[in-house]
Amino acid sequence: MPHPVDVHVGKQIRHRRWLMGMTQQQLAEAVGIKFQQIQKYETGANRVSASRLWDIAEALGVEVSFFFEGLDKDDEGGTSLPPDLIGGKEALDLVRSYYAIPENQRRRLFDLARVLSEVG
């Protein structure tokens, strides 16, 4: 049975890769491994070594710490979002579209969303 940390790191890899519009094959080529290994990392079936995680972080344009964000909250059942919400196709499409918006417009959209959520 996979360790919960390995599963969490794998999910973070998958979400970031998906948000960037990158295939498993493209990520695998960027870090010099076969796409099947990326599949195993993303499911938590295989642990990601420190050096490989470093390479993956570089390929995905994030800090290594990104892959561990929210881990404590998940363990404690705290403020993390339900997996079905953040893992759903609609939510991921929304996030991908959001990051495709130019930064200055994205900031304005974010501010608008925050105001609207406070009203409701």
C-alpha positions in Angstrom: 0.0 0.0 0.0 1.5 3.4 -1.0 2.5 5.8 1.7 0.1 8.8 2.0 3.0 11.2 1.4 4.0 9.5 -1.8 0.3 9.7 -2.9 0.2 13.4 -2.1 3.4 14.2 -3.9 2.1 12.2 -6.9 -1.1 14.1 -7.0 0.8 17.4 -6.9 2.9 16.3 -9.8 -0.2 15.3 -11.8 -2.1 18.5 -11.1 0.9 20.8 -11.9 1.6 18.8 -15.1 -2.0 19.0 -16.2 -2.2 22.7 -15.4 0.8 23.3 -17.7 -0.9 21.3 -20.4 2.0 18.8 -20.4 1.6 15.1 -21.1 3.3 12.4 -19.1 5.5 11.7 -22.1 6.7 15.3 -22.3 7.5 15.4 -18.5 9.3 12.1 -18.8 11.4 13.3 -21.7 12.2 16.5 -19.7 13.6 14.6 -16.8 15.1 11.7 -18.8 12.9 8.8 -17.8 10.1 6.7 -19.4 6.5 7.9 -19.1 5.5 4.7 -17.3 7.7 5.9 -14.4 5.7 9.2 -14.3 2.5 7.2 -14.1 3.9 5.3 -11.1 5.0 8.5 -9.4 1.6 10.1 -10.0 -0.3 7.2 -8.4 2.1 7.0 -5.5 3.0 3.4 -6.5 6.7 4.4 -6.7 8.4 6.9 -4.5 10.1 9.9 -6.1 13.8 10.2 -5.1 15.0 13.7 -3.9 17.1 14.2 -7.1 14.3 13.1 -9.4 11.8 15.4 -7.5 14.3 18.2 -8.0 14.3 17.5 -11.8 10.5 17.3 -11.9 10.2 20.6 -10.0 12.5 22.3 -12.5 10.6 20.8 -15.5 7.3 22.0 -14.0 8.6 25.4 -13.0 7.9 25.1 -9.2 10.0 24.8 -6.1 10.4 21.3 -4.6 8.3 22.5 -1.6 5.3 22.8 -3.9 4.9 19.1 -3.9 4.4 19.0 -0.1 2.0 22.0 0.2 -1.2 21.1 2.0 0.2 17.8 3.3 -0.3 18.7 7.0 -3.7 20.0 6.3 -4.7 16.9 4.5 -3.5 14.7 7.4 -5.4 16.7 10.0 -8.6 17.0 7.9 -8.2 20.8 8.2 -8.9 23.4 5.6 -8.0 21.4 2.5 -10.5 21.1 -0.3 -12.3 17.8 -0.9 -10.4 15.7 -3.5 -13.5 15.4 -5.7 -13.6 19.3 -5.9 -10.0 19.9 -6.8 -9.6 16.8 -8.9 -12.7 17.3 -11.0 -12.3 18.2 -14.7 -14.4 21.4 -14.4 -12.2 22.7 -11.5 -9.0 21.8 -13.3 -10.3 23.4 -16.6 -11.1 26.5 -14.6 -7.7 26.8 -13.0 -5.9 26.1 -16.3 -8.0 28.9 -18.0 -7.4 31.2 -15.1 -3.6 30.9 -15.5 -3.9 31.4 -19.2 -5.2 35.0 -18.6 -2.5 37.7 -18.6 -1.3 38.5 -15.1 -2.7 42.0 -14.7 -6.2 40.8 -15.8 -5.9 37.7 -13.7 -5.3 39.8 -10.6 -8.4 41.9 -11.4 -10.5 38.7 -11.9 -9.1 37.3 -8.6 -10.1 40.5 -6.7 -13.6 40.4 -8.3 -14.0 36.7 -7.2 -12.9 37.5 -3.7 -15.5 40.4 -3.4 -18.3 38.2 -4.8 -17.5 35.4 -2.4 -17.7 37.8 0.6 -21.1 39.0 -0.5 -22.6 35.5 -0.7 
